[in-house]
Amino acid sequence: MTVELAVALPVVTVVLGLVLGGVVLAGEQARMQVAAAVAARAAARGDGAAAAGAAGALAPGAAVRFEFPSGLVCAVLRADRRMGPMPAVSVSARGCAAAGGR
């Protein structure tokens, strides 16, 4: 094994780990967005239990907050996700639906 390969291999491993971590975080962001949209639609229909249940099932460990801007019901989800030894990254999503389910 050459010295160049011995130096480059750890760098390639770190870069690959960061890329895979980014892909996992992108998937988590998409899952949070779906959970926020489902929770907002359920809350807009007046079904608060289903809204909280959907958010908990689709995005476990996420904190859910509801906002009520003019004529809308919005669900805001936030969670801190850790990828191995890396520091935690905050992932959040917001989904809104027309109040009253219309």
Beta strands, then each sheet from edge to edge (+ up, - down):
strand 1: 63-67
strand 2: 72-81
strand 3: 89-98
sheet 1: 1+ 2- 3+
end
